[in-house]
Amino acid sequence: MSKISAPIVGFCAWSGTGKTTLLAQLIPILVAQGLRIAVVKHAHHDFDIDHPGKDSFELRKAGASQMLITSRKRMAVITEFEQHRAEPSLYDALERINMQESDLVLVEGFKHEPIKKIELHRAELKKPLMFPDDPNIIAIASDQAIIENRSTLPQLNLNKPQQIAQFIVDNILATESSLTSSGVCLP
């Protein structure tokens, strides 16, 4: 495996908690600070980013094991795997990211991987907290105060993405990268 140089923080939660919604709010806040953000998202089902009728779809369906689509504005690689292949690990996915062009990697899903994670919790879903059983959870972002959090685990407001972004800057980037000396601070 290649050396992973960008700091990584995961977001774990039960389905319906709003992981993607939060990431869509966090990314512009972090990008506004000059950070280059990469995202790795795990899908639990067969998904397709290409659609019937498109040349790339037709070529892939014809048997291409890899399909690279490129233009002046973007590039995408679609890789077909064997039908009975094991589920890819987070590190399999990270090897495909250009870490030299990323200051931070945000991970959605992969909740069992041993990376630093922020647990998202919505009381209305009535789901148990994950943090008591996962030592990699470094904070909880919730829409309500969590009484069970009797440890020193920081508690963040799920509805305040600015607060969560500042936590990432202060606790992930400042401790794991050279950004400490550049003084990244969110307004």
VEXZA-949573 format. One line per 10 residues: number of its first residue (from 1); for each residue z, x, y of N, C-alpha, C. Coordinates in steps of 0.1 Angstrom, whole numbers, always signed. Layout:
N
NUM	Z,X,Y,Z,X,Y,Z,X,Y  ...
***
This chain:
187
1	+0,+8,-12,+0,+0,+0,+0,+9,+12  -7,+5,+23,-8,+12,+35,+5,+10,+43  +8,+19,+52,+20,+18,+60,+19,+6,+69  +30,-2,+69,+30,-13,+78,+38,-9,+91  +31,-9,+102,+37,-3,+114,+41,-14,+124  +36,-26,+124,+40,-36,+133,+53,-43,+128  +62,-46,+137,+74,-54,+132,+70,-67,+127  +77,-73,+118,+74,-85,+111,+86,-94,+112  +84,-107,+116,+95,-117,+115,+89,-130,+109  +96,-135,+100,+92,-147,+93,+99,-160,+98
11	+93,-171,+96,+98,-184,+99,+99,-192,+87  +111,-196,+82,+112,-203,+70,+118,-217,+73  +114,-227,+66,+119,-240,+68,+114,-250,+58  +120,-261,+56,+114,-271,+48,+102,-277,+54  +93,-283,+46,+81,-289,+51,+85,-300,+61  +77,-301,+72,+79,-311,+82,+89,-307,+93  +94,-295,+93,+103,-290,+103,+97,-286,+116  +84,-282,+115,+77,-278,+127,+74,-263,+128  +72,-256,+117,+69,-242,+118,+57,-239,+126  +46,-246,+123,+33,-243,+130,+34,-247,+144
21	+41,-258,+147,+43,-263,+161,+50,-252,+169  +61,-247,+163,+68,-237,+170,+60,-224,+173  +53,-220,+162,+45,-208,+164,+34,-210,+175  +28,-221,+175,+18,-224,+186,+24,-224,+200  +37,-226,+201,+44,-225,+214,+49,-210,+216  +53,-203,+206,+58,-190,+208,+46,-180,+211  +35,-181,+204,+24,-171,+206,+20,-169,+220  +18,-180,+228,+14,-178,+242,+25,-171,+250  +37,-174,+247,+48,-168,+255,+48,-153,+252  +47,-149,+239,+47,-135,+236,+34,-128,+241
31	+23,-134,+240,+10,-129,+245,+11,-126,+260  +17,-135,+267,+18,-134,+282,+26,-121,+285  +33,-115,+276,+41,-103,+278,+32,-91,+274  +20,-93,+270,+11,-82,+267,+11,-78,+252  +18,-87,+244,+19,-84,+230,+7,-89,+222  +3,-81,+213,-8,-85,+204,-2,-91,+191  -4,-103,+189,+2,-111,+178,-7,-113,+166  -2,-110,+154,-10,-113,+142,-1,-124,+135  -8,-133,+128,-1,-143,+121,-5,-143,+106  +4,-145,+97,+1,-146,+83,+7,-160,+79
41	-1,-169,+74,+4,-182,+70,+1,-184,+55  +11,-188,+48,+9,-191,+34,+6,-206,+32  -4,-209,+24,-8,-222,+21,-5,-225,+6  +0,-236,+3,+4,-239,-11,-6,-247,-18  -18,-248,-13,-28,-256,-19,-42,-249,-17  -52,-254,-24,-66,-249,-22,-70,-253,-8  -74,-243,+0,-78,-246,+13,-92,-240,+16  -98,-244,+26,-111,-239,+29,-113,-239,+44  -117,-227,+50,-119,-226,+64,-134,-227,+67  -142,-228,+56,-156,-229,+58,-160,-243,+53
51	-171,-248,+58,-175,-262,+55,-189,-263,+49  -191,-273,+40,-204,-275,+34,-215,-276,+45  -226,-271,+43,-237,-271,+52,-238,-258,+61  -227,-251,+62,-227,-238,+69,-233,-227,+60  -241,-218,+65,-247,-207,+57,-236,-200,+49  -225,-196,+56,-215,-188,+49,-209,-196,+37  -207,-209,+39,-202,-217,+28,-211,-217,+16  -224,-219,+19,-234,-219,+8,-235,-206,+1  -235,-195,+9,-235,-182,+2,-223,-179,-6  -211,-183,-2,-199,-181,-9,-200,-190,-22
61	-204,-202,-21,-205,-211,-32,-215,-206,-42  -225,-199,-37,-236,-193,-46,-230,-182,-54  -218,-177,-51,-212,-166,-59,-207,-154,-52  -209,-153,-39,-204,-141,-32,-189,-141,-34  -183,-130,-38,-169,-129,-39,-162,-126,-26  -170,-120,-17,-165,-118,-3,-176,-123,+7  -171,-129,+17,-181,-134,+27,-175,-130,+41  -182,-122,+48,-177,-118,+61,-187,-124,+71  -181,-131,+81,-188,-138,+91,-184,-130,+104  -194,-126,+112,-190,-119,+124,-199,-123,+136
71	-193,-122,+147,-201,-125,+160,-194,-116,+170  -199,-117,+182,-194,-109,+194,-179,-114,+196  -176,-126,+193,-163,-132,+197,-152,-131,+185  -156,-131,+173,-147,-131,+162,-153,-127,+149  -144,-124,+139,-148,-120,+126,-139,-126,+116  -144,-131,+105,-136,-137,+95,-141,-132,+81  -132,-129,+72,-135,-125,+59,-129,-136,+49  -137,-141,+41,-133,-150,+31,-134,-143,+17  -123,-143,+10,-124,-136,-3,-120,-146,-14  -129,-147,-24,-127,-156,-35,-119,-148,-46
81	-109,-154,-51,-101,-148,-62,-104,-155,-75  -101,-147,-86,-102,-153,-99,-93,-165,-100  -97,-175,-108,-90,-187,-109,-76,-186,-114  -73,-176,-123,-60,-175,-129,-52,-164,-123  -55,-160,-111,-49,-149,-104,-35,-154,-99  -25,-144,-99,-12,-147,-94,-12,-150,-79  -2,-157,-75,-1,-160,-60,+0,-147,-53  -8,-145,-42,-7,-132,-35,+7,-131,-28  +12,-119,-27,+25,-117,-20,+22,-115,-5  +32,-115,+2,+31,-113,+17,+25,-99,+19
91	+29,-89,+11,+24,-76,+13,+9,-75,+10  +4,-83,+0,-10,-84,-2,-17,-88,+10  -12,-98,+17,-18,-104,+29,-17,-94,+40  -6,-87,+42,-4,-77,+53,-13,-66,+52  -17,-62,+40,-27,-51,+39,-41,-54,+44  -43,-67,+46,-56,-71,+52,-56,-73,+67  -44,-71,+73,-42,-72,+88,-44,-58,+94  -51,-58,+105,-52,-45,+112,-40,-43,+120  -30,-36,+114,-17,-33,+121,-18,-25,+133  -29,-17,+134,-30,-8,+146,-34,-17,+158
101	-38,-29,+156,-42,-38,+167,-31,-49,+168  -20,-47,+163,-9,-58,+163,+4,-51,+168  +11,-58,+177,+24,-53,+181,+35,-61,+173  +32,-72,+168,+41,-81,+161,+34,-90,+151  +39,-91,+139,+34,-101,+129,+44,-112,+127  +39,-124,+129,+47,-136,+127,+42,-142,+114  +52,-145,+105,+49,-150,+92,+54,-164,+90  +45,-173,+86,+49,-187,+83,+48,-189,+68  +59,-193,+62,+59,-194,+48,+65,-181,+42  +61,-179,+29,+66,-167,+22,+81,-166,+23
111	+88,-177,+22,+102,-178,+24,+111,-170,+15  +105,-166,+3,+113,-158,-6,+111,-143,-5  +102,-139,+5,+100,-125,+7,+111,-118,+14  +114,-106,+11,+126,-99,+18,+122,-93,+32  +119,-102,+41,+117,-98,+55,+127,-105,+64  +128,-100,+76,+137,-107,+86,+131,-121,+89  +139,-131,+89,+134,-145,+91,+143,-152,+100  +137,-162,+107,+144,-172,+115,+143,-185,+107  +154,-191,+104,+153,-204,+97,+152,-215,+108  +143,-224,+105,+141,-236,+114,+148,-247,+107
121	+155,-255,+114,+163,-267,+108,+163,-279,+117  +159,-290,+111,+160,-303,+119,+169,-312,+111  +180,-316,+118,+190,-324,+111,+185,-337,+106  +175,-343,+112,+170,-356,+108,+163,-355,+94  +159,-343,+90,+153,-342,+77,+163,-342,+65  +176,-340,+69,+187,-340,+59,+184,-331,+47  +179,-319,+51,+177,-308,+41,+188,-298,+42  +191,-291,+31,+202,-281,+32,+197,-269,+39  +206,-261,+45,+203,-249,+51,+199,-238,+41  +190,-229,+44,+186,-219,+35,+195,-206,+37
131	+201,-204,+49,+207,-192,+53,+219,-188,+44  +226,-197,+38,+237,-192,+29,+232,-184,+17  +220,-187,+13,+215,-181,+1,+204,-170,+3  +201,-168,+16,+191,-158,+19,+197,-148,+29  +200,-136,+25,+206,-126,+34,+196,-120,+44  +183,-124,+43,+173,-119,+53,+171,-128,+65  +178,-140,+65,+178,-148,+77,+187,-142,+87  +181,-140,+99,+188,-133,+110,+193,-143,+121  +187,-155,+121,+191,-165,+131,+187,-179,+126  +193,-189,+132,+189,-203,+129,+184,-209,+142
141	+173,-216,+141,+168,-223,+153,+169,-238,+148  +177,-246,+155,+179,-260,+151,+179,-269,+163  +177,-281,+161,+177,-291,+172,+191,-297,+174  +201,-292,+166,+215,-296,+168,+223,-285,+164  +236,-285,+169,+245,-274,+165,+248,-275,+150  +249,-263,+144,+252,-263,+130,+266,-259,+127  +274,-268,+122,+288,-265,+120,+290,-256,+108  +281,-256,+98,+282,-248,+86,+280,-233,+90  +275,-230,+101,+272,-216,+105,+285,-210,+111  +294,-207,+102,+306,-201,+106,+306,-186,+106
151	+294,-180,+103,+292,-166,+104,+288,-162,+118  +285,-150,+119,+280,-145,+133,+265,-146,+134  +259,-154,+126,+245,-157,+127,+241,-164,+140  +232,-158,+148,+229,-164,+161,+223,-178,+158  +226,-187,+167,+220,-201,+167,+211,-203,+179  +199,-207,+177,+189,-208,+188,+185,-223,+188  +180,-227,+200,+176,-241,+202,+161,-242,+198  +159,-250,+187,+145,-251,+182,+135,-257,+193  +141,-264,+202,+132,-270,+213,+131,-261,+225  +135,-249,+224,+134,-239,+235,+127,-227,+230
161	+113,-227,+229,+106,-216,+224,+108,-203,+232  +110,-204,+245,+113,-193,+253,+125,-185,+249  +136,-192,+245,+148,-186,+240,+145,-179,+226  +137,-185,+218,+134,-179,+205,+125,-167,+207  +116,-167,+216,+108,-156,+220,+116,-144,+225  +126,-147,+233,+135,-137,+239,+143,-131,+227  +147,-139,+218,+155,-134,+207,+146,-124,+199  +134,-127,+197,+125,-118,+189,+123,-105,+197  +121,-106,+210,+119,-94,+218,+132,-85,+217  +143,-91,+219,+156,-84,+219,+160,-79,+205
171	+157,-86,+194,+163,-83,+181,+153,-78,+171  +140,-80,+173,+130,-75,+164,+122,-64,+171  +116,-66,+182,+108,-56,+188,+117,-45,+194  +128,-47,+200,+136,-37,+206,+142,-28,+196  +144,-33,+184,+150,-24,+174,+140,-18,+164  +128,-23,+164,+119,-18,+154,+106,-12,+160  +105,-11,+173,+93,-6,+178,+96,+2,+191  +85,+8,+196,+87,+16,+208,+87,+7,+221  +87,-6,+219,+87,-14,+231,+100,-13,+239  +110,-8,+232,+123,-6,+239,+121,+1,+252
181	+114,+12,+252,+112,+20,+263,+103,+14,+274  +94,+4,+269,+85,-2,+279,+92,-14,+286  +104,-18,+282,+112,-28,+289,+106,-42,+288  +100,-46,+277,+95,-60,+275,+106,-69,+277  +105,-78,+287,+115,-89,+289,+108,-101,+293  +112,-112,+288,+106,-125,+291,+112,-131,+303  +105,-138,+312,+111,-144,+324,+120,-155,+320
***
